[in-house]
Amino acid sequence: MKSTEEHILRIINETLGIPGCGMETPLLDPDHFIDSITLVRFIARIEEEFNINLGNDLDLEALESPKKLLTFINKEKSGAAS
């Protein structure tokens, strides 16, 4: 079974087209142009893959890097469990 980190990095590569992405790679970087439709698809994929509903809780800070996204996902999953 793949780790959550590997899963996130795979989704980033497949959806956002950022190959070789690491946990500290900036996602909202001018070098990685992400249009609004791609961003919506990425968020929908995260919701689907991790069985969470981001709703109004998601902010741009959570999308700064895969590491911050992982923290956000873990927080959402633990909140859903309580």
Buried (B, 14 or more C-beta within 10 A) or exposed (E): EEEBEEBBBEBBEEBBEBEEBEEEBBBEEEEBEBEEEEBEBBBEBBBEBBEBEBEEEBEEEBBBBBBBBBEBBEEBEEEEEE
